[in-house]
Amino acid sequence: MSADVPAPPVRERRLLRVLVVVALNWVALGLTILLVPGISADGGWPVLLAAVVVGLLGAVLRPLLVALMTRVGWAGVVLGWLLTQALLVYLAISVTPGVHDDGFWSVFWASWLYGAMVSVGLWFLTAGDVSVLAAHLMRVNRRRRAAAPATTVPGLVVMLYESNHAYRAIPMDGRPHGGVRRWMGE
């Protein structure tokens, strides 16, 4: 007979998740420095510091850069997509003592490799974890909540689809649906 083990508190899970992500970034940045010519480190601790700096810069600067690039238009979005990660990694390496680079282009290629390794690592860490999907859906729901049309008609439920921001109204009081079959259902 096995006893149910209570789940750790939310704060502990969040802290554990942050530590695992930092460790993943540390390993990915260390491997990137080993594989890409033109970037070097004096040891493991400067690489850890650089990984933490990349994370902090990303948390602070990425939303600002995204807002700026989207205002420029499609050219800004493509340029931002190509250069944002490289800029963050370059800034982190520039300010981290013990990590050296030969210039922007070596960091540019390193940032792509680093980003790919972190993405694959995060995919392995979160594959099959329903809570990650649920957290994403809750975040999206909070952002889109104001976009759903309000209805004052009693017995009517309105659903908003995230994929194309379409909505559908469903009568819940037994009255017939519309006579025309719609793409998203009645």
TORKOL-4160 file (C-alpha; in steps of 0.2 Angstrom, whole numbers, padded with zeros to 4 digits, m for minus):
186
<pt num="1" X="0000" Y="0000" Z="0000"/>
<pt num="2" X="0008" Y="0017" Z="m0005"/>
<pt num="3" X="0004" Y="0033" Z="0003"/>
<pt num="4" X="0000" Y="0048" Z="m0007"/>
<pt num="5" X="0015" Y="0060" Z="m0007"/>
<pt num="6" X="0010" Y="0078" Z="m0006"/>
<pt num="7" X="0016" Y="0089" Z="m0020"/>
<pt num="8" X="0029" Y="0102" Z="m0015"/>
<pt num="9" X="0022" Y="0119" Z="m0012"/>
<pt num="10" X="0021" Y="0131" Z="m0028"/>
<pt num="11" X="0036" Y="0142" Z="m0022"/>
<pt num="12" X="0047" Y="0127" Z="m0020"/>
<pt num="13" X="0042" Y="0120" Z="m0037"/>
<pt num="14" X="0045" Y="0138" Z="m0045"/>
<pt num="15" X="0062" Y="0139" Z="m0037"/>
<pt num="16" X="0067" Y="0121" Z="m0043"/>
<pt num="17" X="0061" Y="0126" Z="m0061"/>
<pt num="18" X="0072" Y="0142" Z="m0060"/>
<pt num="19" X="0087" Y="0132" Z="m0054"/>
<pt num="20" X="0085" Y="0119" Z="m0068"/>
<pt num="21" X="0083" Y="0132" Z="m0081"/>
<pt num="22" X="0099" Y="0141" Z="m0075"/>
<pt num="23" X="0108" Y="0125" Z="m0075"/>
<pt num="24" X="0102" Y="0121" Z="m0093"/>
<pt num="25" X="0108" Y="0138" Z="m0099"/>
<pt num="26" X="0125" Y="0136" Z="m0090"/>
<pt num="27" X="0128" Y="0119" Z="m0099"/>
<pt num="28" X="0121" Y="0126" Z="m0116"/>
<pt num="29" X="0132" Y="0141" Z="m0115"/>
<pt num="30" X="0147" Y="0131" Z="m0109"/>
<pt num="31" X="0145" Y="0119" Z="m0124"/>
<pt num="32" X="0143" Y="0134" Z="m0136"/>
<pt num="33" X="0159" Y="0142" Z="m0130"/>
<pt num="34" X="0168" Y="0125" Z="m0132"/>
<pt num="35" X="0161" Y="0123" Z="m0150"/>
<pt num="36" X="0162" Y="0140" Z="m0157"/>
<pt num="37" X="0179" Y="0147" Z="m0162"/>
<pt num="38" X="0181" Y="0165" Z="m0157"/>
<pt num="39" X="0173" Y="0164" Z="m0139"/>
<pt num="40" X="0182" Y="0158" Z="m0124"/>
<pt num="41" X="0180" Y="0157" Z="m0105"/>
<pt num="42" X="0192" Y="0157" Z="m0091"/>
<pt num="43" X="0182" Y="0143" Z="m0082"/>
<pt num="44" X="0165" Y="0137" Z="m0077"/>
<pt num="45" X="0160" Y="0151" Z="m0065"/>
<pt num="46" X="0162" Y="0165" Z="m0078"/>
<pt num="47" X="0151" Y="0154" Z="m0089"/>
<pt num="48" X="0138" Y="0152" Z="m0076"/>
<pt num="49" X="0138" Y="0171" Z="m0073"/>
<pt num="50" X="0136" Y="0174" Z="m0091"/>
<pt num="51" X="0121" Y="0163" Z="m0092"/>
<pt num="52" X="0113" Y="0172" Z="m0078"/>
<pt num="53" X="0117" Y="0189" Z="m0086"/>
<pt num="54" X="0109" Y="0182" Z="m0103"/>
<pt num="55" X="0093" Y="0177" Z="m0093"/>
<pt num="56" X="0092" Y="0194" Z="m0084"/>
<pt num="57" X="0095" Y="0204" Z="m0100"/>
<pt num="58" X="0082" Y="0194" Z="m0109"/>
<pt num="59" X="0069" Y="0197" Z="m0095"/>
<pt num="60" X="0073" Y="0215" Z="m0095"/>
<pt num="61" X="0077" Y="0220" Z="m0113"/>
<pt num="62" X="0068" Y="0207" Z="m0124"/>
<pt num="63" X="0050" Y="0214" Z="m0121"/>
<pt num="64" X="0057" Y="0232" Z="m0125"/>
<pt num="65" X="0066" Y="0226" Z="m0141"/>
<pt num="66" X="0050" Y="0216" Z="m0147"/>
<pt num="67" X="0039" Y="0232" Z="m0144"/>
<pt num="68" X="0052" Y="0242" Z="m0154"/>
<pt num="69" X="0054" Y="0230" Z="m0168"/>
<pt num="70" X="0035" Y="0227" Z="m0170"/>
<pt num="71" X="0033" Y="0246" Z="m0172"/>
<pt num="72" X="0045" Y="0246" Z="m0187"/>
<pt num="73" X="0035" Y="0233" Z="m0196"/>
<pt num="74" X="0039" Y="0217" Z="m0204"/>
<pt num="75" X="0057" Y="0222" Z="m0208"/>
<pt num="76" X="0059" Y="0226" Z="m0189"/>
<pt num="77" X="0052" Y="0209" Z="m0184"/>
<pt num="78" X="0063" Y="0199" Z="m0196"/>
<pt num="79" X="0078" Y="0210" Z="m0191"/>
<pt num="80" X="0074" Y="0208" Z="m0172"/>
<pt num="81" X="0071" Y="0189" Z="m0175"/>
<pt num="82" X="0089" Y="0188" Z="m0182"/>
<pt num="83" X="0098" Y="0199" Z="m0170"/>
<pt num="84" X="0089" Y="0200" Z="m0153"/>
<pt num="85" X="0097" Y="0184" Z="m0146"/>
<pt num="86" X="0114" Y="0188" Z="m0153"/>
<pt num="87" X="0113" Y="0206" Z="m0146"/>
<pt num="88" X="0108" Y="0199" Z="m0128"/>
<pt num="89" X="0122" Y="0186" Z="m0129"/>
<pt num="90" X="0135" Y="0199" Z="m0135"/>
<pt num="91" X="0130" Y="0211" Z="m0121"/>
<pt num="92" X="0131" Y="0197" Z="m0108"/>
<pt num="93" X="0148" Y="0191" Z="m0114"/>
<pt num="94" X="0154" Y="0209" Z="m0115"/>
<pt num="95" X="0150" Y="0213" Z="m0097"/>
<pt num="96" X="0155" Y="0196" Z="m0089"/>
<pt num="97" X="0173" Y="0195" Z="m0083"/>
<pt num="98" X="0181" Y="0179" Z="m0088"/>
<pt num="99" X="0172" Y="0177" Z="m0105"/>
<pt num="100" X="0180" Y="0184" Z="m0121"/>
<pt num="101" X="0175" Y="0185" Z="m0139"/>
<pt num="102" X="0183" Y="0190" Z="m0155"/>
<pt num="103" X="0168" Y="0201" Z="m0161"/>
<pt num="104" X="0150" Y="0201" Z="m0165"/>
<pt num="105" X="0149" Y="0188" Z="m0178"/>
<pt num="106" X="0157" Y="0174" Z="m0168"/>
<pt num="107" X="0144" Y="0179" Z="m0155"/>
<pt num="108" X="0130" Y="0179" Z="m0168"/>
<pt num="109" X="0133" Y="0161" Z="m0173"/>
<pt num="110" X="0136" Y="0156" Z="m0155"/>
<pt num="111" X="0119" Y="0164" Z="m0150"/>
<pt num="112" X="0110" Y="0153" Z="m0163"/>
<pt num="113" X="0118" Y="0137" Z="m0157"/>
<pt num="114" X="0115" Y="0142" Z="m0139"/>
<pt num="115" X="0097" Y="0146" Z="m0143"/>
<pt num="116" X="0095" Y="0129" Z="m0152"/>
<pt num="117" X="0103" Y="0119" Z="m0137"/>
<pt num="118" X="0092" Y="0128" Z="m0124"/>
<pt num="119" X="0076" Y="0126" Z="m0134"/>
<pt num="120" X="0080" Y="0107" Z="m0136"/>
<pt num="121" X="0084" Y="0106" Z="m0118"/>
<pt num="122" X="0068" Y="0114" Z="m0112"/>
<pt num="123" X="0058" Y="0103" Z="m0124"/>
<pt num="124" X="0065" Y="0088" Z="m0116"/>
<pt num="125" X="0062" Y="0095" Z="m0098"/>
<pt num="126" X="0044" Y="0100" Z="m0102"/>
<pt num="127" X="0039" Y="0086" Z="m0114"/>
<pt num="128" X="0024" Y="0077" Z="m0106"/>
<pt num="129" X="0022" Y="0090" Z="m0092"/>
<pt num="130" X="0004" Y="0095" Z="m0093"/>
<pt num="131" X="0006" Y="0110" Z="m0081"/>
<pt num="132" X="0017" Y="0119" Z="m0094"/>
<pt num="133" X="0004" Y="0118" Z="m0107"/>
<pt num="134" X="m0009" Y="0123" Z="m0094"/>
<pt num="135" X="0002" Y="0138" Z="m0088"/>
<pt num="136" X="0004" Y="0144" Z="m0106"/>
<pt num="137" X="m0015" Y="0143" Z="m0109"/>
<pt num="138" X="m0019" Y="0153" Z="m0094"/>
<pt num="139" X="m0006" Y="0166" Z="m0099"/>
<pt num="140" X="m0014" Y="0167" Z="m0116"/>
<pt num="141" X="m0032" Y="0168" Z="m0109"/>
<pt num="142" X="m0027" Y="0182" Z="m0097"/>
<pt num="143" X="m0020" Y="0192" Z="m0112"/>
<pt num="144" X="m0035" Y="0188" Z="m0124"/>
<pt num="145" X="m0049" Y="0190" Z="m0110"/>
<pt num="146" X="m0053" Y="0208" Z="m0115"/>
<pt num="147" X="m0055" Y="0203" Z="m0133"/>
<pt num="148" X="m0070" Y="0192" Z="m0131"/>
<pt num="149" X="m0086" Y="0201" Z="m0135"/>
<pt num="150" X="m0098" Y="0204" Z="m0121"/>
<pt num="151" X="m0116" Y="0198" Z="m0122"/>
<pt num="152" X="m0131" Y="0204" Z="m0112"/>
<pt num="153" X="m0142" Y="0191" Z="m0120"/>
<pt num="154" X="m0147" Y="0178" Z="m0107"/>
<pt num="155" X="m0144" Y="0160" Z="m0111"/>
<pt num="156" X="m0130" Y="0164" Z="m0123"/>
<pt num="157" X="m0111" Y="0158" Z="m0121"/>
<pt num="158" X="m0098" Y="0166" Z="m0131"/>
<pt num="159" X="m0082" Y="0157" Z="m0135"/>
<pt num="160" X="m0066" Y="0165" Z="m0141"/>
<pt num="161" X="m0054" Y="0155" Z="m0152"/>
<pt num="162" X="m0035" Y="0159" Z="m0149"/>
<pt num="163" X="m0029" Y="0154" Z="m0166"/>
<pt num="164" X="m0038" Y="0167" Z="m0177"/>
<pt num="165" X="m0047" Y="0177" Z="m0164"/>
<pt num="166" X="m0064" Y="0171" Z="m0170"/>
<pt num="167" X="m0078" Y="0169" Z="m0158"/>
<pt num="168" X="m0094" Y="0159" Z="m0159"/>
<pt num="169" X="m0110" Y="0162" Z="m0149"/>
<pt num="170" X="m0119" Y="0146" Z="m0143"/>
<pt num="171" X="m0137" Y="0147" Z="m0136"/>
<pt num="172" X="m0139" Y="0137" Z="m0120"/>
<pt num="173" X="m0157" Y="0140" Z="m0117"/>
<pt num="174" X="m0164" Y="0127" Z="m0130"/>
<pt num="175" X="m0167" Y="0139" Z="m0144"/>
<pt num="176" X="m0162" Y="0134" Z="m0161"/>
<pt num="177" X="m0145" Y="0137" Z="m0168"/>
<pt num="178" X="m0143" Y="0148" Z="m0184"/>
<pt num="179" X="m0149" Y="0141" Z="m0200"/>
<pt num="180" X="m0133" Y="0143" Z="m0209"/>
<pt num="181" X="m0119" Y="0130" Z="m0205"/>
<pt num="182" X="m0103" Y="0140" Z="m0201"/>
<pt num="183" X="m0084" Y="0136" Z="m0203"/>
<pt num="184" X="m0081" Y="0136" Z="m0184"/>
<pt num="185" X="m0098" Y="0127" Z="m0180"/>
<pt num="186" X="m0114" Y="0134" Z="m0175"/>
